[in-house]
């Protein structure tokens, strides 16, 4: 199978502090989605536009959750629901900003599975999710709960 390629485009105008940009995605889900220093670092509500960390969190939550569905499927198990919240932390270290941690919080509704098996499969999905692998230089913590 040939490599799948997905694209996004960023356009930026102005300097780093007062400038602003827009993001577009191949799928059209984002079309001229605004982002700026303000949306990234000053708007704690996160409502005025997106930022790279939010997009990484969305990608990681989606990838990990789908990877877990496949790991469960391989084990002959189907979940009623998998819900993952991903939080990406960014901090200023010296004069540079760094992503310092990613927390994945999984809540799962899966019939007929022990917590021990569930934890092992969730860990396997985290270790093999393509986004987790790509972000492996950042500490990634998984908290998985079974209902």
C-alpha positions in Angstrom: 0.0 0.0 0.0 1.3 3.4 -0.9 1.9 6.0 1.8 -1.2 8.1 2.6 -0.6 11.8 2.6 -2.7 14.4 4.2 -2.1 18.1 3.9 -2.8 21.3 5.8 -1.8 24.9 4.8 -0.9 27.7 7.2 -0.7 31.3 6.1 0.8 33.9 8.4 0.8 37.7 8.1 2.8 40.1 10.3 5.2 39.6 13.2 5.0 36.8 15.8 3.2 38.8 18.6 0.7 40.9 16.7 0.4 39.0 13.5 -2.2 36.3 12.7 -2.7 33.4 10.5 -5.2 31.0 9.1 -5.2 27.2 8.7 -6.8 25.1 6.0 -7.1 21.4 5.8 -7.4 19.1 2.8 -10.7 17.8 4.1 -12.1 21.2 4.4 -12.9 20.8 8.1 -10.7 23.8 8.7 -11.2 26.6 6.2 -9.4 29.8 7.1 -9.5 28.8 10.8 -7.8 31.7 12.6 -4.8 31.4 14.9 -2.4 33.9 16.5 -0.2 34.5 19.5 -3.3 35.5 21.3 -5.2 32.3 20.5 -2.2 30.3 21.4 -0.9 31.8 24.6 -3.3 34.5 25.9 -6.8 33.1 25.5 -7.1 30.6 28.3 -10.7 29.8 27.2 -9.5 28.7 23.9 -12.5 30.2 22.1 -11.0 32.8 19.9 -9.2 30.5 17.5 -7.2 27.4 17.3 -3.5 26.7 18.0 -1.0 23.9 17.1 -1.3 22.3 20.5 -5.0 21.9 20.3 -4.6 20.3 16.9 -2.0 17.9 18.2 -4.3 17.0 21.0 -7.2 16.3 18.6 -4.9 14.2 16.4 -3.6 12.3 19.3 -7.0 11.6 20.9 -8.4 10.5 17.6 -5.5 8.3 16.6 -5.2 6.6 20.0 -8.9 5.9 20.3 -9.0 4.4 16.8 -5.9 2.4 17.5 -7.5 1.0 20.6 -10.6 0.0 18.7 -8.4 -2.0 16.3 -6.4 -3.6 19.2 -9.7 -4.6 20.8 -11.0 -5.9 17.5 -7.9 -8.1 17.1 -8.6 -9.5 20.6 -12.2 -10.3 19.6 -13.6 -7.4 21.7 -15.9 -4.5 20.6 -16.3 -1.5 22.8 -19.7 0.2 23.4 -17.8 3.5 23.7 -14.3 4.8 23.9 -13.8 8.4 24.9 -10.4 10.0 25.1 -9.4 13.5 26.2 -5.9 14.5 25.2 -4.2 17.5 26.9 -1.0 18.9 25.4 1.1 21.0 27.8 3.4 23.7 26.4 5.8 25.7 28.6 8.4 28.3 28.0 11.8 26.8 28.9 14.6 29.5 28.7 13.6 31.5 25.6 11.9 28.6 23.7 8.5 27.1 24.0 8.4 23.3 24.3 5.6 20.7 24.4 6.4 19.1 27.8 3.7 16.5 28.4 0.7 14.9 26.9 -2.0 13.4 29.0 -4.5 10.9 27.6 -7.5 10.2 29.7 -9.6 7.3 28.4 -13.1 6.4 29.6 -14.3 3.1 28.1 -17.5 1.1 28.2 -16.6 -2.4 27.2 -18.6 -5.4 28.2 -17.0 -8.7 29.3 -13.4 -7.5 29.8 -11.3 -7.6 32.9 -9.6 -4.4 34.0 -6.2 -6.1 33.7 -6.8 -7.0 30.0 -8.2 -3.6 29.3 -5.2 -1.8 30.8 -2.8 -4.0 28.8 -4.7 -3.4 25.5 -4.9 0.4 26.1 -1.2 0.5 26.8 -0.5 -1.5 23.6 -2.7 1.0 21.6 -0.8 4.0 23.1 2.6 2.5 22.3 1.6 1.7 18.7 -0.7 4.6 17.7 1.2 6.4 14.9 0.7 9.8 16.6 2.1 8.5 19.9 5.1 7.1 18.0 5.6 10.4 16.2 5.4 12.3 19.5 7.6 9.8 21.5 10.1 12.5 22.5 7.4 13.9 24.8 6.3 12.1 28.0 2.8 10.6 27.3 0.8 9.5 30.3 -2.3 7.3 29.9 -5.0 7.1 32.5 -7.6 4.5 31.4 -10.8 3.9 33.2 -13.3 1.1 32.5 -17.0 1.5 33.3 
